[in-house]
């Protein structure tokens, strides 16, 4: 605590000095006197592995508030004995390269912003929510530059004051929280100031507070676009135009609007084969929805769950006519003192068009923050009105303990406007809690609980993989960082978990024991292994409301290894095994497996090619047919992904991406379920099947000025479903002839800043 108070005091001195408004030239060179009066940081501590020891290589940083923005400079000493990475990366690419990170909480207490610059001037920007969750969907407009000499490499950043909402300040001062780190690509060592770690439950709240003078920058940015699409299958062409508008008059308010938005994806989604009852989650890269979206984050521990899932807007229309046509959307957020707010409204055209609305409020206290989220979706095609309200609390009673609570209510009215006598109303609720406790010597514990009633419905605007769930687990963790000098590992992080899952009617779905280990390697790579032992239980979703299925005890295991680039090659591989399914444990319930191997060859530091080979076998793949009829299949799949990444300088890139899949499923047995879930073999006719899938895209992007782009995108794809068996390799071969869609898109955007 004493060290933190000293750091805060020293930064307060910095703030007083920085008011002299020194000019900073962002050219990657730290000139004498350029950072006069800046806070000089040298006490970088190793946080990967999480030892807290002094950094192996000297790192210096300077922090200076200027009228143009917050200026940060790094000097990264790196002698010839520590290899420097020369690989160029595209924006937001995750690669094991030399890099510096600046992370800032502008006073929100809930949202942080990550600005990363590599030694080759590649950048990554991300939003941090829920203490340690990173999303690279957001792109900001900020300055950066690098340089190097024989002794070190250098980074400069300038973060403008309009980059994010921030508090009004008091007595001419504004309080931020800040974090700096440096990563050595060849070893994976991360050294940080302060010694916070995103491997811990608390990360964002462990940033060091600083005081800076109150500087404000007003900004109006207008980004019109024009796009053209040629459909080579339908022999049709489409042209469109619209604009995004961003207005920030001061630090406490900003507004984003879009008119006739072009929400077509210039980045293709990955191929996914999903025959389950659970929806697949896809992230959103559309600029309007990534700009200042952090205040609207409201998640739960359930995978990907959130109250505002922006892919719903402009998603499949309720009348099945294709994607929803968005006429306009507007988003505003800001603050009144310690209270933050956000408002989001989006409207779709036509009679089936939906109207989406969201209101977010949050307030920060000394040791906790509390908030409220309200969403409403009007769906006239279904005569459906869906309202959800959620309350969240992030509480930090002391330095060891963190508690996150979520309380959710849904209220659905359907059919009441047209026929009040037959209209129905349904209310649901949910609650989740996570308790993390940091002990001594690398030990930690976690308690987690979730309850979602069977009438909870948030998926009109949000995302929840399933309701009707009660879940609890206890997890104990131990981190080992004191590795022998001759060990190839720099750390091990072991985790053991016991969990119980029921539905909300008391049905025992599963009991599980999990053991996992995360390893950091001294060569900059990493590996992970996990095994789950599951008791017998029930599956209450696979029959889509037509009964339950009793499932036998089973296991599943997974291991992966990442080898970072050495010379011209990098590699990734994984392997999984399981014996899930129903049937004779000694025969049809043989071990299933899946494996993946991805080599990447670097023709140069800017040009690489990769291929991903994937294969799987599931001896007892369970697929619902209709009513309470289930088929088990002997499934084989093969997938080949390949691509080219060419980073042409720092502002152009060419990407080629191909994904092809062949899958074959031969019927083993048809089953009917008894009322108690017991599967009974039956002779009901169930067909074998096979499928082929192809996705291919060539994308050129030129960022000719900040956040102004030219895109040229060619895409082709298709899928084929056969009600007969076709060997996986033959189905894979068939994929390359698919041509359900073939399009050429040209899109031009230009950002004016006023």
Secondary structure, DSSP 8 states (H G I E B T S, - for coil): -HHHHHHHHHHHHHHHHHTT------SS---TTTTTT-EEE---EEEETEEEEE-SS-EEEEEEEETTEEEEEEEEE--TTS--------TT------EEEEEEE-S-SS-EEEEEEETTS-EEEEEEETTTEEETT-----EEEEEE-SSEEEEEEEE-GGGS-----BTTEEEEEEEEEEE-TTT--EEEES---TTSS--GGGSEEEEEE-----EEEEEEEEEEEEETTTTEEEEEEEEEEEEEEETTEEEEEEES-----SS--------SSS--------HHHHTT-GGG--B-SSTT-BS--GGGTTSB-TTSSSB--EEEEEEEEEEETTEEEEEEEEEE-STT-EEEEEEEEEEE-SSEEEEEEEEEEEEGGGTEEEEEEEEEEEE-SSSSEEEEEEEEEEEEEESTTT-TTT-EEEEEEEEEEEEEEE-STTEEEEEEEEEE-TT---TTTSB-S--SEEEEEEEEEEEE----TT-SEEEEEEEEEEEEEE-TT--EEEEEEEEEEEEEETTS-EEEEEEEEE-SEEESSTTTTS--EEE--EEEEEEEEEEEEETTEEEEEEEEEE--SSS-TTTTT--EEEEEEEEEEESSSSEEEEEEEEEEEEEEEEEEEETTEEEEEEEEEEEEEEEEEEEETTTEEEEEEEEEEEEEEEEEEEEEE-TTS-EEEE------EEEEEEEEEEEEEEEEETTEEEEEEEEEEEEEEESS---HHHHHHHHTT--SEEEEEEEEEEEEE-
